[in-house]
């Protein structure tokens, strides 16, 4: 059944939107690499998750017939890395000794190492976003700069959720349940939409 579904997905991608076929194959290969062992290799697991974010975004750019910029590539990858590391750190703190039963890779992670990586990935996300806003030729940079405080706010809020000793569950649902996070993301989307279309 799995092979049939995979072949059907490829055929559908090819006939409906041929430009995303390479992305579909790459996404499949990344998922298989992750599922068949690489999810148990510390640091490689979060890098694969970040790459997954990028491939999905690149597929969206392919559908829209837009050539992604270097800042788009770095931005999506660094945001994916930040989210994945935050999730790992929050899980390790929340599950405590049970974390190793939950995922084998937690045997190799420490709170200190993940905390340092979260710091690095936060700086990377913010630096890349600033460069994206300042260098983008696809939008009005003056309007786009208004989104910077909101990006900082959302990033700091996620960082806080992941870093607290009694870390909350850091899941995508967090964005929908936390009104401040949701308002920040909405403000970013509205401002960037105005920067592109006005």
C-alpha positions as CSV (number, residue, x, y, z in Angstrom):
1,X,0.0,0.0,0.0
2,X,2.8,2.4,0.9
3,X,4.5,1.9,-2.5
4,X,1.2,2.5,-4.3
5,X,0.6,5.7,-2.3
6,X,4.1,6.9,-3.1
7,X,3.8,6.2,-6.8
8,X,0.3,7.9,-6.8
9,X,1.7,10.9,-5.1
10,X,4.6,11.2,-7.6
11,X,2.2,10.8,-10.6
12,X,-0.1,13.4,-9.2
13,X,2.8,15.8,-8.6
14,X,4.0,15.2,-12.1
15,X,0.7,15.7,-13.9
16,X,-0.7,18.5,-11.8
17,X,2.4,20.5,-10.9
18,X,5.5,19.1,-12.6
19,X,7.9,21.7,-11.2
20,X,7.5,20.3,-7.6
21,X,8.4,16.7,-8.6
22,X,12.1,17.1,-7.6
23,X,10.9,18.5,-4.3
24,X,8.5,15.7,-3.7
25,X,11.3,13.1,-4.4
26,X,13.8,15.0,-2.2
27,X,11.2,15.3,0.6
28,X,10.5,11.6,0.4
29,X,14.3,10.8,0.6
30,X,14.8,13.1,3.5
31,X,11.9,11.5,5.4
32,X,13.2,8.0,4.7
33,X,16.7,8.9,5.8
34,X,15.2,10.4,9.0
35,X,12.9,7.4,9.7
36,X,15.5,4.8,9.0
37,X,18.2,5.8,11.5
38,X,19.2,9.4,11.2
39,X,16.6,10.4,13.7
40,X,18.8,8.7,16.3
41,X,21.9,10.7,15.5
42,X,22.2,13.8,17.6
43,X,22.3,17.1,15.7
44,X,21.8,15.4,12.4
45,X,18.2,14.8,13.4
46,X,17.5,18.6,13.8
47,X,19.4,19.4,10.6
48,X,17.2,17.0,8.7
49,X,14.1,18.6,10.2
50,X,15.4,22.0,9.2
51,X,16.1,20.7,5.6
52,X,12.5,19.4,5.5
53,X,11.2,22.9,6.3
54,X,13.2,24.3,3.4
55,X,12.2,21.7,0.8
56,X,8.5,22.3,1.6
57,X,9.0,26.1,1.2
58,X,11.0,25.6,-2.0
59,X,8.2,23.5,-3.4
60,X,5.8,26.3,-2.6
61,X,8.1,28.8,-4.4
62,X,8.1,26.3,-7.3
63,X,4.4,26.3,-7.4
64,X,4.3,30.1,-7.4
65,X,7.1,30.1,-10.1
66,X,9.3,32.2,-7.9
67,X,13.0,31.8,-7.7
68,X,13.8,31.7,-3.9
69,X,16.5,34.1,-2.8
70,X,19.6,33.2,-0.7
71,X,17.9,34.8,2.3
72,X,14.8,32.8,1.7
73,X,16.9,29.6,1.8
74,X,18.9,30.6,4.9
75,X,15.8,32.0,6.6
76,X,13.6,29.0,6.2
77,X,16.5,26.6,7.2
78,X,17.5,28.7,10.2
79,X,13.9,29.0,11.4
80,X,13.4,25.2,11.0
81,X,16.6,24.6,13.0
82,X,15.5,27.0,15.7
83,X,12.0,25.3,16.0
84,X,13.5,21.8,16.0
85,X,16.2,22.6,18.6
86,X,13.6,24.4,20.8
87,X,11.3,21.3,20.6
88,X,14.2,19.0,21.6
89,X,15.2,21.2,24.5
90,X,11.6,21.5,25.8
91,X,11.0,17.8,25.5
92,X,14.2,17.0,27.4
93,X,13.2,19.4,30.2
94,X,9.5,18.4,30.3
95,X,10.0,14.6,30.1
96,X,13.1,14.6,32.3
97,X,14.3,11.0,32.8
98,X,11.6,9.6,30.6
99,X,12.9,11.6,27.6
100,X,15.3,8.7,26.8
101,X,12.4,6.3,26.6
102,X,10.5,8.7,24.4
103,X,13.3,9.1,21.8
104,X,16.5,7.3,21.6
105,X,18.4,10.4,20.4
106,X,17.8,12.0,23.9
107,X,20.5,9.7,25.3
108,X,23.0,11.9,23.4
109,X,21.6,15.3,24.1
110,X,22.2,17.4,27.2
111,X,20.2,20.5,28.3
112,X,23.4,22.6,28.1
113,X,24.3,21.6,24.6
114,X,20.7,22.1,23.3
115,X,20.6,25.4,25.2
116,X,23.7,26.6,23.4
117,X,22.4,25.5,20.1
118,X,19.1,27.2,20.7
119,X,21.1,30.5,21.4
120,X,23.1,30.1,18.2
121,X,20.0,29.3,16.1
122,X,18.1,32.3,17.6
123,X,20.9,34.6,16.6
124,X,21.0,33.0,13.2
125,X,17.2,33.4,12.7
126,X,17.3,37.1,13.7
127,X,20.5,38.0,11.6
128,X,19.1,36.3,8.5
129,X,15.7,37.9,8.9
130,X,17.4,41.4,9.2
131,X,19.5,40.7,6.1
132,X,16.4,39.4,4.2
133,X,14.4,42.6,5.0
134,X,17.3,44.9,4.2
135,X,18.4,43.2,1.0
136,X,15.1,42.0,-0.6
137,X,14.3,43.5,-3.9
138,X,10.9,41.8,-4.0
139,X,9.2,44.2,-1.5
140,X,9.2,47.7,-0.1
141,X,12.0,47.5,2.5
142,X,10.7,50.5,4.5
143,X,7.4,48.7,5.1
144,X,9.0,45.3,5.7
145,X,11.2,46.8,8.4
146,X,8.1,47.4,10.5
147,X,7.9,43.6,10.9
148,X,11.3,43.4,12.6
149,X,10.1,44.0,16.2
150,X,7.3,41.4,15.7
151,X,9.8,38.8,14.5
152,X,12.0,39.5,17.5
153,X,9.0,39.2,19.8
154,X,7.8,35.9,18.4
155,X,11.3,34.5,18.4
156,X,12.0,35.6,22.0
157,X,8.6,34.2,23.1
158,X,9.3,30.8,21.5
159,X,12.8,30.9,23.0
160,X,11.3,31.5,26.4
161,X,8.8,28.6,26.1
162,X,11.6,26.2,25.1
163,X,14.1,27.5,27.7
164,X,11.9,27.6,30.9
165,X,12.8,24.9,33.4
166,X,9.2,23.7,33.4
167,X,9.2,24.0,29.6
168,X,5.8,24.0,27.9
169,X,5.0,21.7,25.1
170,X,6.6,23.3,22.1
171,X,4.3,22.2,19.3
172,X,2.9,23.9,16.2
173,X,-0.4,24.2,18.2
174,X,1.4,26.6,20.5
175,X,1.0,29.3,17.8
176,X,-2.7,28.8,17.8
177,X,-3.2,28.6,21.6
178,X,-1.0,31.5,22.6
179,X,-2.8,34.7,21.6
180,X,0.4,36.8,21.9
181,X,2.3,34.4,19.6
182,X,-0.7,34.3,17.2
183,X,-1.0,38.1,17.2
184,X,2.8,38.5,16.5
185,X,2.7,36.0,13.6
186,X,-0.4,37.7,12.2
187,X,1.3,41.1,12.4
188,X,4.3,39.8,10.5
189,X,2.1,38.3,7.8
190,X,0.1,41.5,7.3
191,X,3.2,43.7,7.2
192,X,5.0,41.5,4.7
193,X,1.9,41.3,2.6
194,X,1.7,45.1,2.5
195,X,5.4,45.3,1.7
196,X,5.0,43.0,-1.3
197,X,1.7,44.1,-2.7
198,X,1.5,47.9,-2.0
